[in-house]
Amino acid sequence: MTKQRSGIVLAACLFAVSCGRGGGSIERLVDVGGHRLFLRDAGKGSPIVVIDAGIGDGCDKVRPLQERLAKATRVIAYDRAGYGRSGAGPLPRDAGREAGELRTLLERAGIPGPFVVVGHSLGGLNAQLFAARFPGDVAGLVLLDPPPLSFLLGREYLELSAMAARMTAEWQGAADAAKGSAEPEKRAQAAFLAAIASEHREMFAASAQAVSAISGFGDIQLTVVAAGRANPAFGPAAGGYQRYWIEQNRLLAAKSPQGRFILVPDSSH
């Protein structure tokens, strides 16, 4: 994940914050229509920050970030359907469905907007759709290293698309095996594995298509943070791919007249 300190500076300093220190956090399950989502509510103040983590990462992964931000304002982190303590949700798990479920979660939990929505990686796709569909609920948008849409749509770096397809297939195979396992511990992982397989599949299909249709974010304050370090898993293409990813993030920041781009050179995805 992009460095926590950068996230703190962006969410707590780039936006006006009414400071209030709160002790501890509140955890609960909220019915969003057929399944329940787990959320952790920490801190006091406004605007309220809402964090949507990357693929495979639940709210426990972003807890250190949440706790540090909660020293300045109120922060919500949650588990998407199939993750952690949240129930399994309907498939497919595309960004449109997940953005809608997040809004329902906040409404039914009685958490008032507008929000500063922070999305990392896949969560950045969800956050963009949330801002586009519910602009009145968004005070600011912080995207931490969101994946480039032209790659997700199959227009660039086609040689890396096969790697992505293998990842989806591996997760789906693991989900199918877990669902049919005689071991309760493995069966308990089936919903999570099915969720991330579906999220990853839709990231290259419906999610990318929906986000690519967003022409702009109006006057919403937008900050895009890009990691500077290449991922060696991408082999010989890693360096060029990282430069391309950074440039695509830079262009994304231009979708708001209040857009800002920040490169964190020593950070990985």
Contacts in CASP RR format, 6 or more apart in sequence:
PFRMAT RR
TARGET T0000
AUTHOR 0000-0000-0000
METHOD contacts of the structure
MODEL  1
MTKQRSGIVLAACLFAVSCGRGGGSIERLVDVGGHRLFLRDAGKGSPIVV
IDAGIGDGCDKVRPLQERLAKATRVIAYDRAGYGRSGAGPLPRDAGREAG
ELRTLLERAGIPGPFVVVGHSLGGLNAQLFAARFPGDVAGLVLLDPPPLS
FLLGREYLELSAMAARMTAEWQGAADAAKGSAEPEKRAQAAFLAAIASEH
REMFAASAQAVSAISGFGDIQLTVVAAGRANPAFGPAAGGYQRYWIEQNR
LLAAKSPQGRFILVPDSSH
1 54 0 8 1.000
1 57 0 8 1.000
1 61 0 8 1.000
1 62 0 8 1.000
1 65 0 8 1.000
1 120 0 8 1.000
1 144 0 8 1.000
1 269 0 8 1.000
2 120 0 8 1.000
2 144 0 8 1.000
2 145 0 8 1.000
2 225 0 8 1.000
2 227 0 8 1.000
2 264 0 8 1.000
2 267 0 8 1.000
2 269 0 8 1.000
3 264 0 8 1.000
3 267 0 8 1.000
4 64 0 8 1.000
4 65 0 8 1.000
4 68 0 8 1.000
6 225 0 8 1.000
6 262 0 8 1.000
6 264 0 8 1.000
6 267 0 8 1.000
7 65 0 8 1.000
7 69 0 8 1.000
7 118 0 8 1.000
7 142 0 8 1.000
7 144 0 8 1.000
7 225 0 8 1.000
8 65 0 8 1.000
8 68 0 8 1.000
8 69 0 8 1.000
8 72 0 8 1.000
10 118 0 8 1.000
10 142 0 8 1.000
10 223 0 8 1.000
10 225 0 8 1.000
10 262 0 8 1.000
11 49 0 8 1.000
11 69 0 8 1.000
11 73 0 8 1.000
11 116 0 8 1.000
11 118 0 8 1.000
11 142 0 8 1.000
12 69 0 8 1.000
12 72 0 8 1.000
12 73 0 8 1.000
14 142 0 8 1.000
14 221 0 8 1.000
14 223 0 8 1.000
14 260 0 8 1.000
15 47 0 8 1.000
15 116 0 8 1.000
15 139 0 8 1.000
15 140 0 8 1.000
15 221 0 8 1.000
16 47 0 8 1.000
17 45 0 8 1.000
17 46 0 8 1.000
17 47 0 8 1.000
17 72 0 8 1.000
17 73 0 8 1.000
18 45 0 8 1.000
18 46 0 8 1.000
18 73 0 8 1.000
19 45 0 8 1.000
19 72 0 8 1.000
19 73 0 8 1.000
20 43 0 8 1.000
20 44 0 8 1.000
20 45 0 8 1.000
20 72 0 8 1.000
20 73 0 8 1.000
21 43 0 8 1.000
21 44 0 8 1.000
21 71 0 8 1.000
22 42 0 8 1.000
22 43 0 8 1.000
22 44 0 8 1.000
22 70 0 8 1.000
23 42 0 8 1.000
23 43 0 8 1.000
24 42 0 8 1.000
24 43 0 8 1.000
25 40 0 8 1.000
25 41 0 8 1.000
25 42 0 8 1.000
25 43 0 8 1.000
25 66 0 8 1.000
25 67 0 8 1.000
25 70 0 8 1.000
26 40 0 8 1.000
26 41 0 8 1.000
26 42 0 8 1.000
27 38 0 8 1.000
27 39 0 8 1.000
27 40 0 8 1.000
27 41 0 8 1.000
28 38 0 8 1.000
28 39 0 8 1.000
28 41 0 8 1.000
28 109 0 8 1.000
29 36 0 8 1.000
29 37 0 8 1.000
29 38 0 8 1.000
29 39 0 8 1.000
29 85 0 8 1.000
29 86 0 8 1.000
30 36 0 8 1.000
30 37 0 8 1.000
30 39 0 8 1.000
30 105 0 8 1.000
30 108 0 8 1.000
30 109 0 8 1.000
31 108 0 8 1.000
32 101 0 8 1.000
32 104 0 8 1.000
32 105 0 8 1.000
32 108 0 8 1.000
33 104 0 8 1.000
34 89 0 8 1.000
35 81 0 8 1.000
35 86 0 8 1.000
35 87 0 8 1.000
35 88 0 8 1.000
35 89 0 8 1.000
35 90 0 8 1.000
36 86 0 8 1.000
36 87 0 8 1.000
37 78 0 8 1.000
37 79 0 8 1.000
37 80 0 8 1.000
37 81 0 8 1.000
37 86 0 8 1.000
37 87 0 8 1.000
37 101 0 8 1.000
37 105 0 8 1.000
38 59 0 8 1.000
38 78 0 8 1.000
38 79 0 8 1.000
38 84 0 8 1.000
38 85 0 8 1.000
38 86 0 8 1.000
39 59 0 8 1.000
39 76 0 8 1.000
39 77 0 8 1.000
39 78 0 8 1.000
39 79 0 8 1.000
39 105 0 8 1.000
39 109 0 8 1.000
40 59 0 8 1.000
40 63 0 8 1.000
40 66 0 8 1.000
40 76 0 8 1.000
40 77 0 8 1.000
40 78 0 8 1.000
41 74 0 8 1.000
41 75 0 8 1.000
41 76 0 8 1.000
41 109 0 8 1.000
41 111 0 8 1.000
42 66 0 8 1.000
42 67 0 8 1.000
42 70 0 8 1.000
42 74 0 8 1.000
42 75 0 8 1.000
42 77 0 8 1.000
43 70 0 8 1.000
43 71 0 8 1.000
43 73 0 8 1.000
43 74 0 8 1.000
43 75 0 8 1.000
44 73 0 8 1.000
44 74 0 8 1.000
45 73 0 8 1.000
45 74 0 8 1.000
46 73 0 8 1.000
46 74 0 8 1.000
47 73 0 8 1.000
47 113 0 8 1.000
47 114 0 8 1.000
47 115 0 8 1.000
47 116 0 8 1.000
47 139 0 8 1.000
47 140 0 8 1.000
48 73 0 8 1.000
48 74 0 8 1.000
48 75 0 8 1.000
48 76 0 8 1.000
48 111 0 8 1.000
48 112 0 8 1.000
48 113 0 8 1.000
48 115 0 8 1.000
48 116 0 8 1.000
49 69 0 8 1.000
49 73 0 8 1.000
49 74 0 8 1.000
49 75 0 8 1.000
49 76 0 8 1.000
49 115 0 8 1.000
49 116 0 8 1.000
49 118 0 8 1.000
50 75 0 8 1.000
50 76 0 8 1.000
50 77 0 8 1.000
50 78 0 8 1.000
50 102 0 8 1.000
50 106 0 8 1.000
50 115 0 8 1.000
50 116 0 8 1.000
50 117 0 8 1.000
50 118 0 8 1.000
51 59 0 8 1.000
51 62 0 8 1.000
51 65 0 8 1.000
51 66 0 8 1.000
51 75 0 8 1.000
51 76 0 8 1.000
51 77 0 8 1.000
51 78 0 8 1.000
51 118 0 8 1.000
51 119 0 8 1.000
51 120 0 8 1.000
52 78 0 8 1.000
52 80 0 8 1.000
52 98 0 8 1.000
52 102 0 8 1.000
52 117 0 8 1.000
52 118 0 8 1.000
52 119 0 8 1.000
52 120 0 8 1.000
52 123 0 8 1.000
52 124 0 8 1.000
52 126 0 8 1.000
52 127 0 8 1.000
53 59 0 8 1.000
53 61 0 8 1.000
53 62 0 8 1.000
53 77 0 8 1.000
53 119 0 8 1.000
53 120 0 8 1.000
53 123 0 8 1.000
54 119 0 8 1.000
54 120 0 8 1.000
54 121 0 8 1.000
54 122 0 8 1.000
54 123 0 8 1.000
54 124 0 8 1.000
55 121 0 8 1.000
55 122 0 8 1.000
55 123 0 8 1.000
55 196 0 8 1.000
55 199 0 8 1.000
55 200 0 8 1.000
55 203 0 8 1.000
56 83 0 8 1.000
56 192 0 8 1.000
56 196 0 8 1.000
57 120 0 8 1.000
58 77 0 8 1.000
58 79 0 8 1.000
58 80 0 8 1.000
58 83 0 8 1.000
58 84 0 8 1.000
59 66 0 8 1.000
59 77 0 8 1.000
59 78 0 8 1.000
59 79 0 8 1.000
60 84 0 8 1.000
62 77 0 8 1.000
62 120 0 8 1.000
63 77 0 8 1.000
66 75 0 8 1.000
66 77 0 8 1.000
69 75 0 8 1.000
76 106 0 8 1.000
76 111 0 8 1.000
76 115 0 8 1.000
78 86 0 8 1.000
78 102 0 8 1.000
78 105 0 8 1.000
79 85 0 8 1.000
79 86 0 8 1.000
80 86 0 8 1.000
80 93 0 8 1.000
80 98 0 8 1.000
80 101 0 8 1.000
80 195 0 8 1.000
80 199 0 8 1.000
81 87 0 8 1.000
81 88 0 8 1.000
81 89 0 8 1.000
81 90 0 8 1.000
81 93 0 8 1.000
81 98 0 8 1.000
81 101 0 8 1.000
81 195 0 8 1.000
82 88 0 8 1.000
82 89 0 8 1.000
82 191 0 8 1.000
82 192 0 8 1.000
82 194 0 8 1.000
82 195 0 8 1.000
83 192 0 8 1.000
83 195 0 8 1.000
84 192 0 8 1.000
87 191 0 8 1.000
88 191 0 8 1.000
88 194 0 8 1.000
88 195 0 8 1.000
89 191 0 8 1.000
89 195 0 8 1.000
90 97 0 8 1.000
91 194 0 8 1.000
91 198 0 8 1.000
92 198 0 8 1.000
92 201 0 8 1.000
92 202 0 8 1.000
92 206 0 8 1.000
93 195 0 8 1.000
93 198 0 8 1.000
93 199 0 8 1.000
93 202 0 8 1.000
94 198 0 8 1.000
94 199 0 8 1.000
94 202 0 8 1.000
94 205 0 8 1.000
94 206 0 8 1.000
94 207 0 8 1.000
94 210 0 8 1.000
95 122 0 8 1.000
95 123 0 8 1.000
95 125 0 8 1.000
95 126 0 8 1.000
95 128 0 8 1.000
95 129 0 8 1.000
95 202 0 8 1.000
95 203 0 8 1.000
95 206 0 8 1.000
95 207 0 8 1.000
95 210 0 8 1.000
95 211 0 8 1.000
96 126 0 8 1.000
96 129 0 8 1.000
96 133 0 8 1.000
96 206 0 8 1.000
96 207 0 8 1.000
96 210 0 8 1.000
98 123 0 8 1.000
98 126 0 8 1.000
98 199 0 8 1.000
99 126 0 8 1.000
99 127 0 8 1.000
99 129 0 8 1.000
99 130 0 8 1.000
99 133 0 8 1.000
99 134 0 8 1.000
100 130 0 8 1.000
100 133 0 8 1.000
102 126 0 8 1.000
102 130 0 8 1.000
103 130 0 8 1.000
103 133 0 8 1.000
103 134 0 8 1.000
103 137 0 8 1.000
106 113 0 8 1.000
106 115 0 8 1.000
106 137 0 8 1.000
113 137 0 8 1.000
113 139 0 8 1.000
114 136 0 8 1.000
114 137 0 8 1.000
114 138 0 8 1.000
114 139 0 8 1.000
114 140 0 8 1.000
115 137 0 8 1.000
115 138 0 8 1.000
115 139 0 8 1.000
115 140 0 8 1.000
116 138 0 8 1.000
116 139 0 8 1.000
116 140 0 8 1.000
116 141 0 8 1.000
116 142 0 8 1.000
117 127 0 8 1.000
117 130 0 8 1.000
117 131 0 8 1.000
117 138 0 8 1.000
117 140 0 8 1.000
117 141 0 8 1.000
117 142 0 8 1.000
118 127 0 8 1.000
118 142 0 8 1.000
118 144 0 8 1.000
119 126 0 8 1.000
119 127 0 8 1.000
119 142 0 8 1.000
119 143 0 8 1.000
119 144 0 8 1.000
119 146 0 8 1.000
120 144 0 8 1.000
120 145 0 8 1.000
121 144 0 8 1.000
121 145 0 8 1.000
121 146 0 8 1.000
121 147 0 8 1.000
121 269 0 8 1.000
122 147 0 8 1.000
122 199 0 8 1.000
122 200 0 8 1.000
122 203 0 8 1.000
122 207 0 8 1.000
123 146 0 8 1.000
124 143 0 8 1.000
124 144 0 8 1.000
124 146 0 8 1.000
125 146 0 8 1.000
125 147 0 8 1.000
125 203 0 8 1.000
125 207 0 8 1.000
125 208 0 8 1.000
125 211 0 8 1.000
127 141 0 8 1.000
127 142 0 8 1.000
127 143 0 8 1.000
128 141 0 8 1.000
128 143 0 8 1.000
128 146 0 8 1.000
128 211 0 8 1.000
128 214 0 8 1.000
128 217 0 8 1.000
129 207 0 8 1.000
129 210 0 8 1.000
129 211 0 8 1.000
129 214 0 8 1.000
130 137 0 8 1.000
130 138 0 8 1.000
131 138 0 8 1.000
131 140 0 8 1.000
131 141 0 8 1.000
131 217 0 8 1.000
131 220 0 8 1.000
132 214 0 8 1.000
132 216 0 8 1.000
132 217 0 8 1.000
135 217 0 8 1.000
135 218 0 8 1.000
135 220 0 8 1.000
138 220 0 8 1.000
139 220 0 8 1.000
139 221 0 8 1.000
140 220 0 8 1.000
140 221 0 8 1.000
140 222 0 8 1.000
141 217 0 8 1.000
141 220 0 8 1.000
141 221 0 8 1.000
141 222 0 8 1.000
141 223 0 8 1.000
141 256 0 8 1.000
142 222 0 8 1.000
142 223 0 8 1.000
142 225 0 8 1.000
143 222 0 8 1.000
143 223 0 8 1.000
143 224 0 8 1.000
143 225 0 8 1.000
143 249 0 8 1.000
143 252 0 8 1.000
144 225 0 8 1.000
145 225 0 8 1.000
145 226 0 8 1.000
145 227 0 8 1.000
145 245 0 8 1.000
145 249 0 8 1.000
145 269 0 8 1.000
146 224 0 8 1.000
146 249 0 8 1.000
146 252 0 8 1.000
147 203 0 8 1.000
147 245 0 8 1.000
148 156 0 8 1.000
148 244 0 8 1.000
148 245 0 8 1.000
148 248 0 8 1.000
148 249 0 8 1.000
149 208 0 8 1.000
149 211 0 8 1.000
149 212 0 8 1.000
149 248 0 8 1.000
150 156 0 8 1.000
150 248 0 8 1.000
151 157 0 8 1.000
151 160 0 8 1.000
151 161 0 8 1.000
151 244 0 8 1.000
151 245 0 8 1.000
151 248 0 8 1.000
152 203 0 8 1.000
152 204 0 8 1.000
152 207 0 8 1.000
152 208 0 8 1.000
153 204 0 8 1.000
153 208 0 8 1.000
153 209 0 8 1.000
153 212 0 8 1.000
154 161 0 8 1.000
154 204 0 8 1.000
156 244 0 8 1.000
157 237 0 8 1.000
157 241 0 8 1.000
157 244 0 8 1.000
159 237 0 8 1.000
160 234 0 8 1.000
160 237 0 8 1.000
160 241 0 8 1.000
161 204 0 8 1.000
163 234 0 8 1.000
164 200 0 8 1.000
164 204 0 8 1.000
167 200 0 8 1.000
168 197 0 8 1.000
168 200 0 8 1.000
168 201 0 8 1.000
168 204 0 8 1.000
171 193 0 8 1.000
171 196 0 8 1.000
171 197 0 8 1.000
171 200 0 8 1.000
172 193 0 8 1.000
172 194 0 8 1.000
172 197 0 8 1.000
172 201 0 8 1.000
173 193 0 8 1.000
173 197 0 8 1.000
174 189 0 8 1.000
174 193 0 8 1.000
174 197 0 8 1.000
175 190 0 8 1.000
175 193 0 8 1.000
175 194 0 8 1.000
175 197 0 8 1.000
177 186 0 8 1.000
178 186 0 8 1.000
178 187 0 8 1.000
178 188 0 8 1.000
178 189 0 8 1.000
178 190 0 8 1.000
178 193 0 8 1.000
179 187 0 8 1.000
179 190 0 8 1.000
179 194 0 8 1.000
180 187 0 8 1.000
180 190 0 8 1.000
181 187 0 8 1.000
181 190 0 8 1.000
199 207 0 8 1.000
214 255 0 8 1.000
215 255 0 8 1.000
216 255 0 8 1.000
216 256 0 8 1.000
217 255 0 8 1.000
217 256 0 8 1.000
218 256 0 8 1.000
218 257 0 8 1.000
219 256 0 8 1.000
219 257 0 8 1.000
219 258 0 8 1.000
220 256 0 8 1.000
220 258 0 8 1.000
221 256 0 8 1.000
221 258 0 8 1.000
221 259 0 8 1.000
221 260 0 8 1.000
222 253 0 8 1.000
222 255 0 8 1.000
222 256 0 8 1.000
222 258 0 8 1.000
222 259 0 8 1.000
222 260 0 8 1.000
223 253 0 8 1.000
223 259 0 8 1.000
223 260 0 8 1.000
223 261 0 8 1.000
223 262 0 8 1.000
224 249 0 8 1.000
224 250 0 8 1.000
224 252 0 8 1.000
224 253 0 8 1.000
224 259 0 8 1.000
224 260 0 8 1.000
224 261 0 8 1.000
224 262 0 8 1.000
225 249 0 8 1.000
225 262 0 8 1.000
225 263 0 8 1.000
225 264 0 8 1.000
226 245 0 8 1.000
226 246 0 8 1.000
226 249 0 8 1.000
226 250 0 8 1.000
226 261 0 8 1.000
226 262 0 8 1.000
226 263 0 8 1.000
226 264 0 8 1.000
227 242 0 8 1.000
227 264 0 8 1.000
227 267 0 8 1.000
227 268 0 8 1.000
227 269 0 8 1.000
228 242 0 8 1.000
228 246 0 8 1.000
228 263 0 8 1.000
228 264 0 8 1.000
228 265 0 8 1.000
228 266 0 8 1.000
228 267 0 8 1.000
228 268 0 8 1.000
229 242 0 8 1.000
229 265 0 8 1.000
229 266 0 8 1.000
229 267 0 8 1.000
229 268 0 8 1.000
230 238 0 8 1.000
230 239 0 8 1.000
230 240 0 8 1.000
230 241 0 8 1.000
230 242 0 8 1.000
231 238 0 8 1.000
231 241 0 8 1.000
231 242 0 8 1.000
231 268 0 8 1.000
231 269 0 8 1.000
232 238 0 8 1.000
234 241 0 8 1.000
246 263 0 8 1.000
249 261 0 8 1.000
250 261 0 8 1.000
252 261 0 8 1.000
253 259 0 8 1.000
253 260 0 8 1.000
253 261 0 8 1.000
END
